[in-house]
Amino acid sequence: MKRANLWAVLAATLVVAVPVHAQQTGPERDAEAFRQRLLDALARGDRAAVAGMIQYRLIVEAGFLIPVGDRAELFRLWNIVFSPATRCLIEESGFPRPGMPPPKYAMRVDSAGVALGDGRIRAVRGAGGLKITHITLPAGYGEGTGGQPRAVRFRWGKGRVAYAGRLSGDGVDVYVVQARKGDLLNAQLQRVRSDRASVRVVQQAGNRIVPSKGPAAADSRRLWAGPVPETGEYRIEVVRQGAFCDPPVNYQLIVSLE
């Protein structure tokens, strides 16, 4: 390409790029920065940082009103208020942009603050910046909140059991099995693709991941099999894979001990 033509192409590119950024106002930039800080804090599990972005009393609607008076109450209700459904509401919110596909959920700014998720999350502007004051929980807010580790129990001390589960967001289901050194443990995922969920075994003492050995190592995302190295408790963890806002996954876990 001739030099003159190259400069013409570059100049045209710059002319097109500038108006896209020029469409975003100062309040919109502040709102987008707030949304990104909130998502970053949620992704790293920094509950204290998220709590600092809340104005108390926070009002949560779930078909009825839940007033959240302080941080301690927010932490107690955390898995309801910030379930995967709520986090996806935040992640998939945005402002319309020329030449770009529209966001799934609209963000809006006004003189008081910003609304995310088509108005379901409201933050007001004060001396300390934007603070969330109101959240209307989306459908599915109770999904994927996780539960306490589940003890694996065999009828005769050893044997084979099956469990069904459902995972959303970055969920991990935990099953705890007691085994003696040399016992043969087998944990196999079924009815789910390996790119949607995987299984791993963690030695409770030392919180150490135990690698699968032998033929099972070739399919280590769906199958763990082998003798346990020490007597004690082992966690069988089913880990959801894929994008955070993809649909929940259902799975079956088969656990055997010999």
Secondary structure, DSSP 8 states (H G I E B T S, - for coil): --HHHHHHHHHHHHHHHHHHHHTS-HHHHHHHHHHHHHHHHHHTT-HHHHHTTEEEEEEEESSSEEEE-SHHHHHHTHHHHT-HHHHHHHHTEE---TTS---SEE-EE-SSEEEETTTTEEEEEETTEEEEEEEE--TTTTTT---S-EE---TTSSEEEEEEEEE-TT-EEEEEEEE-TT-EEEEEEESS-TTTEEEEEEETTTTEEE---GGGGGGTTTEEEEE-SSSEEEEEEEEE-S-TTS--EEEEEEEEE-
